[in-house]
Amino acid sequence: MLESSMLCITRKIVPVSSPITLSEVKSFLRINNNQDDTLINNLITMASEYAQWYIEKSLMKQTWEISCSRYIPGKIQLLFNPIIKVNHVKIIHTNGSEELIDQKYYHVNTVLSYISFNKHIHGDRIEILYEAGYTDNALIPAQIRYGILHHVAISYKNRESENINNLTFIKNIYSPFRELKLVL
């Protein structure tokens, strides 16, 4: 019997810092004043978010919740790696009651970014709350940081118009970090 699950992922806690700093961007752009600091900070946030969503990785520490309804599989991929830790796994039953699953009933593979269960999970929905992201800016690959810097620079210099070729340039920088997905 083939059953399908419904997966939903939600970011519960956003990063408190950015992969690159205002001073790094100002140095890169050769800006010596504070006149556009607010704009540049907003561009850093935008470019960082774009990078994260495009490569599907958490660049800075943040908290995610993935939920699976209906059929609960024995293994669930944890998106937006690298995985730092799983905070809890919770089952929501049909009657609305909740049950925390003991860690001895699941295994988290932080390298391959998945959680597998040692026993069949019964319930209407499972919720997995986990932390993901690089714990230090120095661990973020230089090419990703370079892409964010260039995205901010392009956006700052071309505020009036968005050139699609510039976005293609940025995507090409990030493309080695995208994981190939096969849909069956």
N, C-alpha and C positions, 0 to 999 in steps of 0.2 A: 504494500500500500504506500503510495506516494503522498506525503503530507507536506504542506508548505508553511513556512514561518513568516511572520511579519516582523522585520527588524526596524528599529528606530534608534537613532543616535542623537543625543542632546548634549551640548556643552553646558555643564552646570556651573563651573567657575572659570572665568577667563584669566589669561595670564596677567600678572601684575607688572611685568616688564616687557620690553621689546627685544628682539634679537640683535638690533643695532641701536646705538644711542644717538641722541641729538648731536652731540659733539662729533661723533664719527661722520654723520651726514654733513654737518657744516664744514668739516675739514675736507670731505670728498668734493663738496660743491664750492669750496673756497669762499665761504661766507664768514665775514668777521663781525657781524652785528646781530642783534637779537630781534630785529624788526619782524621777521617771518617765523619765529620759533613755534608759534601755535600752528601755523599752516604746515610747517615741516613735521611737527609731531603727529599731526593728523595724517600726513602722507606716509609717515613711518608705519602707523597703525594700519592704514589701508594696504600698503605694500606687503606688510608682514602677514596680514589676513589672507591676501591673495595668494601668497606663497604657500601658506598652510593648506588652504583649500585646494590649490592646484596639485600639490604633491601629496596631499592627504597625510601629512605628518604634523605632529604638534612640535612647534619650534621651542616654545617655552613651557614650563610646567603649568598644566591646567587640568581640570577635572571633567571627565566625560561619563555619561551614563548611556549604556546600550541596553535596550530592552528587546525582548523577543516574545511575541504573542503566539498563541495557538500551539503549534508543535514546537517543542523545545529540543533542539539538536544536542548531540553529545559533545560537540565542539563548536565554539563560536569565535570568529575572528574579531579581535579588538582593534578597531580602526584608530587612526591618528596616532600611531606609534612615534617614538619609542615608549614602551610601557615602563612606568616607574613601579607601580604597585596596584593591586586590586584592593580597594577599601572594604567592599562587601559584595556578597551575592545574595539576592533576596528573591524569594518565590512569592508571587501573589496568587492566591487561590481564587476560584470562581466566586466564593462567598465574600471576597474582599479581605480575608485575613492574610497576614504577611508572615513569612517564616525566613529567618536568616539561615543560610546554608553554611555549615561548618567547613573550614578550610581543608579538612581531611577528605572531603568529598569532591574536591576539584584540584586541578593542577594548572598553574599559570606559566606559560612559556613566554618570557619577556623578549627573547631573541626573535621568535617567529610570530609574536603578538597574537596569541590565542589562549583561550581557556578551554580546558576539557574536563568533563565530569566523569567521576569513577562509578557513578550509579545513574540510573535513569531518573530524571527530574520530572516529577508530576506537579502540575499546576497550570493555571491559565496564562501566566506571564512570568518571565524571569527578568530581573533588573540587575545589571552589573555596574557598579560604580567604581571607576578607576582613575588613576592619575597617569598622565602621559606627558612627554616633552623632554627636552634636554635640560639637565639640571644646572648647566653652566653654559654661558654664551660661547666659551672657547670650544665646546663640543659640537656646536653647530657647524656643519661643513662650510668651508670658506666659500664655495661656489654659491651656496644658498644665500649667505650674507652678502656676497657680491651682487647677486640678482636683486636683492632687496634694495641695496644702495643704488643700483642703476634704475630700478623702478621708481624710487623716490626722486632721483635726479631727472629722469625723463618727465615725470609728472610735474615736478617743480618748474622745469624750464618750458614745458608745453601746457601751461594751465588753461589756455583758451581752446585748445583742440587736442583730441586724442587720435593719434596716428596708429592704425592697426598694425603697421610694420613694427612699431616699438613694442607692442604687446607680443608679437611673434618672437622678437628678440629676447624678451624676458622669459617666455615659455621655453625657448631653446636652452636657456641657462638652466632652468629647472628640470628639463626632461630626463636627465640621467637619474633623478631621484624619484620619478614616478614608477610605481609598481605596475607591471603588466597584469591586466585582469582578463581572465577568460570567462566568458559568459556561455553557459551551456543551455 
